[in-house]
Amino acid sequence: MTDGLRKGLTAYGDAGFSLFLRKAFIKAAGYSDDALDRPIVGITNTYSDYNPCHGNVPQILEAVKRGVMLSGAMPFVFPTISIAESFAHPTSMYLRNLMAMETEEMIRAQPMDAVVVIGGCDKTLPAQIMAAVSADLPTVVIPVGPMVVGHHKGEVLGACTDCRRLWAKYRAGEMDDSEIEAVNGRLAPSVGTCMVMGTASTMACITEALGLSLPMSATIPAPHAERFRSAEASGRVAAEMANAKGPKPSELLTPAAFRNAQVVLQAIGGSTNGLVHLTAIAGRTPHAIDLDAFDEIGREVPVLVDLKPSGDHYMEHFHHAGGVPKLMKQLGDLIDLDCRSITGQSLREIVAAAEDVPGQDVIRARKDAIKPEGGLAVLRGNLAPRGAVIKHSAASPKLLQHTGRAVVFESIEDMTLRVDDPDLDVSADDVLVLRNAGPKGAPGMPEAGYLPIPKKLARGGTKDMVRISDARMSGTAFGTIVLHITPESAVGGPLALVRTGDMIRLDVAKRSIDLLVDDAELAKRRAALQQQPTPEWAERGYAHLFHETILQADDGCDFDFMRRRGKG
């Protein structure tokens, strides 16, 4: 087996010439033969001026390179796509699969014996892990880490749960223009990902639970020196993996490892996005995620981490309380401790070394849980025959069993135009319905599921109401919100049949979401549905590829041809 610079030689028809030419050109960068004879660790560079979440990547890169070289291997940094949530049009999810494809192909195309992937902002970690699983090269994952907390008028602030809470106050007229502008400058006081249990933090915790990153790497704040020491240690591990030719992702990502990830996702009150991403990652392996089994895990696993939006604290507090190792210790027999990590340790060894922090109240014991059940529930019914998801740990308890009249918005644009219309026929007991916001319909299944409370209701004191859609929701958001209705309305799912005035029944305890319209009427409405032509936005390029091959939420919204067995 070839390794180092001899791997994957460019096809010139003469292997000796291919290596000769490769060495000739790389020597232009000043490398010696000694350096070029070492095992190679590729390191992804996801830095971008558009991505402040990844603002510490240059320092992380230097630390990783240091760790690689201290262990006798040769680091090679290469650029990949960088996706920043608030800068990606139409949505970052639209670009996740593109990043996964590009990262996978660059890992395959360039000579490396191991790879370090660096990511954070929401869709980057799942994209990189999807790529790593498919390429199946020894891989170390480094999250960029959460930002530190902000402050406003003596109150601790966190992007972006408090972004949404304070924006809602502004919409309700409880905060004026000058104060919301002051808040705008205080919500994100440093580089790094959101410091609440949003999607970025969720995916970092899942990654650590899967054994793909170093212990504690999920929670170290982005600006802290410890983040860079962890990066150096990650470089050392990557060099060891390059020499040992493993472990590969296929050796670590067992059914037990995926179950551990699902347990942790429930116990942290994680983002609903985490389920979509974990499903996509598992779809690249032989071990698919079963939504009903995930829901059963949620009934068994309590929420133990007291973080916003399901609790009160922030990621840096989670870190100082002992991080994911301490959480797994508290979870006890709910975690399979025989699973292994990239470090070569078992989770049993990692958990045994978890720090005990006297007096901390962020990571609870099972007997003192934040919520008796996990953060996420899977719903089914005639409105979601293939499933829907609710983050009931961040919902209003009084609305978890609710029947209300549907107020339907045909699209995000329709919602934007009408939701604040004073003449909109809506009350706090109604159910807001958004359709055509799924993977194909939007496109990209944007985080539009957090439908705003109509302004006239917000100013009347309404803080929450039932909202349902085929869209996603930011993991930082809160409220009684049903998401990922599958199949989506754009492909003829039942959501396309709902009309304003219909009654909808939500019963989270029974895991049901139903449209209270008889079957005969629904059949008549379905017969009247018109087949949708290929939209103008999807006529060429990546948009066309996306539209033609994107899967539904229950399959992780991957492309049909990118799963383990390809399109077949």
ZAMARGU-4260 file (C-alpha; in steps of 0.2 Angstrom, whole numbers, plus 5000, padded with zeros to 4 digits):
<rodrens>
0) 5000/5000/5000 | 5007/5017/4995 | 5006/5032/5007 | 5012/5049/5010 | 5017/5059/4994
5) 5015/5042/4984 | 4996/5041/4987 | 4984/5044/4972 | 4996/5048/4959 | 4990/5060/4945
10) 4986/5049/4929 | 5000/5053/4917 | 5002/5035/4911 | 5019/5034/4919 | 5019/5032/4938
15) 5037/5036/4940 | 5035/5052/4930 | 5019/5056/4940 | 5029/5056/4957 | 5044/5065/4949
20) 5033/5079/4943 | 5023/5080/4960 | 5039/5081/4970 | 5047/5094/4958 | 5032/5106/4959
25) 5030/5104/4978 | 5048/5107/4981 | 5045/5125/4974 | 5037/5128/4991 | 5054/5125/4999
30) 5050/5107/5006 | 5065/5095/5009 | 5066/5077/5004 | 5065/5073/5023 | 5049/5082/5025
35) 5041/5075/5009 | 5045/5057/5015 | 5034/5059/5030 | 5016/5053/5032 | 5005/5067/5027
40) 4991/5074/5037 | 4979/5085/5027 | 4970/5099/5036 | 4955/5108/5030 | 4955/5127/5031
45) 4937/5134/5032 | 4942/5151/5037 | 4932/5165/5028 | 4929/5184/5030 | 4911/5179/5029
50) 4912/5167/5043 | 4915/5175/5060 | 4910/5158/5068 | 4927/5152/5061 | 4937/5167/5065
55) 4949/5157/5076 | 4953/5145/5062 | 4970/5153/5058 | 4976/5150/5076 | 4968/5132/5076
60) 4978/5128/5060 | 4994/5133/5067 | 4991/5123/5083 | 4986/5108/5073 | 5002/5109/5061
65) 5013/5111/5077 | 5005/5095/5084 | 5007/5085/5068 | 5026/5090/5066 | 5030/5087/5084
70) 5024/5069/5081 | 5035/5067/5065 | 5022/5069/5051 | 5020/5082/5038 | 5004/5094/5038
75) 4997/5100/5022 | 4983/5113/5024 | 4970/5114/5010 | 4955/5126/5008 | 4937/5120/5007
80) 4920/5129/5006 | 4916/5139/5022 | 4897/5140/5026 | 4891/5154/5038 | 4873/5152/5044
85) 4868/5170/5043 | 4877/5174/5026 | 4872/5159/5016 | 4858/5162/5003 | 4845/5155/5002
90) 4850/5145/5017 | 4866/5136/5024 | 4857/5119/5023 | 4856/5121/5004 | 4875/5121/5003
95) 4878/5107/5016 | 4879/5093/5003 | 4889/5104/4991 | 4902/5106/5005 | 4901/5087/5009
100) 4904/5083/4991 | 4919/5095/4989 | 4927/5090/5005 | 4926/5071/5001 | 4933/5074/4983
105) 4947/5084/4990 | 4952/5071/5003 | 4951/5058/4989 | 4961/5068/4976 | 4975/5074/4987
110) 4988/5063/4995 | 4985/5061/5014 | 4986/5047/5026 | 4975/5056/5038 | 4964/5071/5038
115) 4959/5084/5051 | 4943/5093/5048 | 4939/5110/5056 | 4921/5117/5057 | 4908/5124/5068
120) 4895/5135/5061 | 4879/5123/5060 | 4881/5114/5043 | 4900/5113/5042 | 4903/5099/5055
125) 4890/5088/5048 | 4896/5091/5030 | 4914/5087/5035 | 4909/5071/5044 | 4898/5065/5029
130) 4913/5068/5018 | 4925/5059/5030 | 4913/5044/5032 | 4912/5042/5013 | 4931/5044/5010
135) 4934/5033/5026 | 4951/5040/5029 | 4957/5041/5047 | 4949/5058/5053 | 4950/5070/5067
140) 4936/5082/5069 | 4940/5099/5078 | 4925/5110/5082 | 4930/5129/5082 | 4921/5131/5099
145) 4907/5142/5106 | 4909/5161/5108 | 4909/5168/5126 | 4893/5176/5133 | 4888/5194/5131
150) 4880/5206/5143 | 4866/5219/5143 | 4860/5229/5158 | 4866/5216/5170 | 4859/5201/5160
155) 4869/5188/5152 | 4866/5186/5133 | 4868/5172/5121 | 4867/5171/5102 | 4855/5167/5096
160) 4842/5161/5109 | 4842/5178/5116 | 4843/5186/5099 | 4826/5178/5096 | 4819/5182/5113
165) 4824/5201/5112 | 4819/5203/5094 | 4802/5196/5100 | 4801/5209/5113 | 4806/5223/5100
170) 4792/5216/5089 | 4780/5217/5103 | 4784/5235/5106 | 4793/5231/5123 | 4810/5237/5117
175) 4814/5253/5107 | 4826/5256/5092 | 4840/5262/5102 | 4840/5247/5114 | 4839/5234/5101
180) 4853/5242/5092 | 4863/5241/5108 | 4859/5223/5110 | 4864/5220/5092 | 4882/5225/5097
185) 4882/5214/5113 | 4875/5197/5107 | 4891/5190/5099 | 4906/5197/5109 | 4919/5185/5101
190) 4922/5174/5087 | 4915/5156/5088 | 4898/5147/5086 | 4882/5151/5096 | 4885/5149/5115
195) 4868/5140/5118 | 4863/5123/5113 | 4860/5127/5095 | 4864/5116/5080 | 4883/5120/5081
200) 4885/5115/5099 | 4873/5101/5096 | 4884/5094/5082 | 4900/5097/5092 | 4893/5086/5107
205) 4887/5073/5095 | 4904/5072/5086 | 4912/5070/5103 | 4900/5056/5108 | 4903/5047/5092
210) 4922/5047/5096 | 4927/5057/5082 | 4935/5072/5092 | 4946/5073/5107 | 4937/5073/5125
215) 4931/5091/5130 | 4933/5097/5112 | 4914/5101/5110 | 4913/5114/5124 | 4930/5124/5125
220) 4926/5142/5121 | 4933/5148/5104 | 4945/5161/5111 | 4952/5151/5126 | 4970/5145/5125
225) 4963/5128/5129 | 4955/5127/5112 | 4972/5129/5104 | 4980/5116/5115 | 4967/5104/5111
230) 4970/5108/5092 | 4989/5104/5095 | 4984/5088/5103 | 4972/5084/5089 | 4987/5086/5077
235) 4997/5074/5087 | 4982/5061/5087 | 4981/5064/5068 | 4999/5060/5065 | 4998/5044/5076
240) 4983/5039/5065 | 4992/5042/5049 | 5006/5031/5055 | 4994/5017/5061 | 4982/5019/5046
245) 4968/5020/5058 | 4956/5020/5066 | 4945/5024/5051 | 4927/5031/5053 | 4920/5015/5048
250) 4929/5007/5063 | 4922/5019/5075 | 4904/5022/5069 | 4896/5007/5075 | 4877/5005/5079
255) 4882/5007/5097 | 4891/5023/5093 | 4876/5030/5084 | 4865/5025/5098 | 4876/5035/5110
260) 4875/5050/5099 | 4856/5049/5100 | 4856/5047/5119 | 4867/5063/5120 | 4856/5072/5108
265) 4841/5069/5119 | 4851/5073/5135 | 4857/5090/5130 | 4840/5096/5124 | 4849/5097/5107
270) 4844/5105/5090 | 4831/5097/5079 | 4844/5100/5065 | 4855/5088/5074 | 4843/5073/5070
275) 4843/5078/5052 | 4862/5079/5051 | 4865/5063/5061 | 4853/5054/5049 | 4863/5060/5035
280) 4879/5054/5042 | 4872/5037/5047 | 4865/5036/5029 | 4883/5036/5023 | 4886/5020/5033
285) 4876/5003/5035 | 4868/5009/5051 | 4853/5020/5047 | 4844/5030/5060 | 4826/5024/5064
290) 4815/5038/5069 | 4804/5028/5080 | 4819/5020/5089 | 4825/5038/5092 | 4809/5043/5100
295) 4810/5028/5111 | 4827/5034/5117 | 4819/5051/5120 | 4806/5043/5132 | 4820/5034/5142
300) 4833/5048/5142 | 4830/5064/5152 | 4837/5081/5148 | 4852/5083/5160 | 4861/5099/5153
305) 4853/5115/5159 | 4857/5126/5144 | 4847/5138/5134 | 4835/5136/5125 | 4829/5121/5136
310) 4837/5128/5152 | 4846/5143/5159 | 4865/5142/5156 | 4878/5143/5141 | 4891/5133/5133
315) 4906/5139/5143 | 4896/5135/5159 | 4894/5117/5152 | 4912/5116/5149 | 4918/5122/5166
320) 4906/5109/5173 | 4915/5095/5165 | 4908/5094/5147 | 4902/5079/5137 | 4913/5067/5147
325) 4904/5072/5163 | 4887/5071/5155 | 4891/5053/5149 | 4896/5049/5166 | 4879/5055/5173
330) 4870/5046/5159 | 4878/5030/5166 | 4871/5014/5159 | 4862/5023/5145 | 4879/5025/5136
335) 4888/5010/5129 | 4905/5014/5137 | 4914/5000/5126 | 4913/5012/5111 | 4930/5018/5106
340) 4937/5036/5102 | 4950/5042/5089 | 4962/5043/5104 | 4962/5024/5106 | 4953/5025/5123
345) 4936/5018/5126 | 4922/5029/5132 | 4924/5020/5149 | 4942/5027/5151 | 4936/5044/5145
350) 4921/5045/5157 | 4932/5038/5172 | 4943/5054/5169 | 4929/5066/5169 | 4931/5081/5181
355) 4920/5082/5196 | 4916/5100/5199 | 4909/5103/5216 | 4893/5113/5217 | 4890/5114/5198
360) 4872/5114/5193 | 4874/5113/5174 | 4875/5095/5171 | 4862/5086/5182 | 4861/5069/5189
365) 4847/5058/5182 | 4837/5059/5198 | 4838/5078/5196 | 4834/5080/5178 | 4829/5096/5169
370) 4816/5087/5160 | 4810/5069/5163 | 4811/5065/5144 | 4823/5069/5131 | 4823/5086/5121
375) 4815/5079/5105 | 4800/5069/5100 | 4795/5061/5084 | 4777/5064/5079 | 4766/5054/5066
380) 4749/5056/5060 | 4739/5059/5044 | 4748/5076/5042 | 4765/5068/5044 | 4765/5050/5039
385) 4784/5049/5038 | 4786/5059/5053 | 4789/5076/5061 | 4799/5083/5075 | 4796/5094/5090
390) 4808/5100/5103 | 4796/5099/5117 | 4809/5103/5130 | 4809/5121/5123 | 4790/5121/5121
395) 4775/5128/5132 | 4769/5114/5142 | 4751/5120/5140 | 4752/5119/5121 | 4759/5101/5120
400) 4741/5095/5119 | 4731/5107/5108 | 4718/5108/5095 | 4716/5124/5085 | 4711/5131/5068
405) 4724/5132/5054 | 4730/5148/5047 | 4739/5144/5032 | 4753/5153/5023 | 4758/5146/5006
410) 4776/5151/5007 | 4789/5160/5016 | 4785/5176/5005 | 4767/5174/5009 | 4770/5173/5028
415) 4782/5188/5027 | 4769/5199/5018 | 4754/5194/5029 | 4759/5188/5046 | 4759/5206/5053
420) 4744/5212/5043 | 4732/5220/5056 | 4717/5212/5046 | 4724/5194/5047 | 4711/5183/5054
425) 4721/5175/5068 | 4719/5171/5087 | 4732/5164/5100 | 4722/5148/5100 | 4725/5145/5081
430) 4739/5135/5073 | 4750/5144/5061 | 4754/5133/5046 | 4768/5136/5034 | 4771/5125/5018
435) 4782/5125/5003 | 4797/5128/5015 | 4804/5110/5014 | 4820/5103/5005 | 4813/5106/4988
440) 4799/5119/4991 | 4810/5133/4998 | 4823/5127/4992 | 4835/5120/5006 | 4823/5118/5020
445) 4827/5135/5028 | 4826/5139/5047 | 4809/5147/5044 | 4799/5135/5055 | 4801/5148/5069
450) 4786/5157/5062 | 4784/5174/5071 | 4770/5178/5082 | 4758/5190/5072 | 4762/5207/5078
455) 4745/5211/5084 | 4745/5195/5095 | 4763/5199/5102 | 4758/5216/5107 | 4743/5209/5116
460) 4754/5198/5126 | 4755/5181/5116 | 4772/5173/5119 | 4769/5156/5110 | 4757/5147/5099
465) 4757/5131/5090 | 4767/5132/5073 | 4769/5119/5060 | 4779/5118/5044 | 4790/5107/5033
470) 4804/5119/5037 | 4818/5118/5050 | 4821/5129/5065 | 4837/5135/5072 | 4843/5125/5087
475) 4844/5141/5097 | 4825/5144/5095 | 4811/5140/5107 | 4792/5138/5106 | 4779/5125/5102
480) 4784/5122/5085 | 4782/5106/5074 | 4795/5104/5061 | 4801/5093/5046 | 4783/5088/5041
485) 4787/5073/5030 | 4784/5071/5015 | 4785/5090/5012 | 4771/5099/5003 | 4781/5103/4987
490) 4781/5084/4983 | 4762/5082/4987 | 4763/5078/5006 | 4748/5080/5016 | 4753/5098/5022
495) 4748/5103/5004 | 4730/5099/5008 | 4728/5110/5023 | 4716/5124/5021 | 4713/5139/5033
500) 4699/5135/5045 | 4703/5116/5046 | 4706/5110/5063 | 4723/5102/5068 | 4726/5092/5084
505) 4743/5091/5092 | 4746/5078/5106 | 4764/5076/5110 | 4761/5063/5124 | 4753/5052/5110
510) 4766/5058/5098 | 4753/5063/5085 | 4749/5077/5073 | 4733/5076/5064 | 4722/5086/5052
515) 4704/5083/5057 | 4697/5082/5040 | 4689/5066/5034 | 4697/5055/5021 | 4685/5058/5007
520) 4688/5077/5008 | 4706/5074/5008 | 4705/5063/4993 | 4696/5076/4984 | 4708/5089/4988
525) 4723/5078/4983 | 4714/5075/4966 | 4714/5094/4963 | 4732/5096/4967 | 4742/5101/4951
530) 4759/5093/4947 | 4773/5106/4950 | 4784/5109/4935 | 4803/5111/4938 | 4804/5129/4945
535) 4814/5142/4936 | 4828/5143/4950 | 4832/5124/4947 | 4835/5124/4928 | 4854/5123/4929
540) 4869/5120/4939 | 4870/5115/4957 | 4852/5121/4959 | 4846/5108/4946 | 4856/5094/4955
545) 4849/5099/4972 | 4831/5099/4966 | 4832/5083/4956 | 4841/5073/4970 | 4837/5080/4987
550) 4829/5068/4999 | 4817/5071/5013 | 4820/5075/5031 | 4818/5057/5037 | 4833/5053/5025
555) 4844/5067/5032 | 4841/5078/5016 | 4856/5070/5008 | 4857/5068/4989 | 4850/5051/4984
560) 4866/5047/4975 | 4878/5051/4989 | 4871/5038/5002 | 4882/5023/5005 | 4875/5013/4991
565) 4872/5027/4979 | 4856/5030/4970 | 4851/5012/4969
</rodrens>
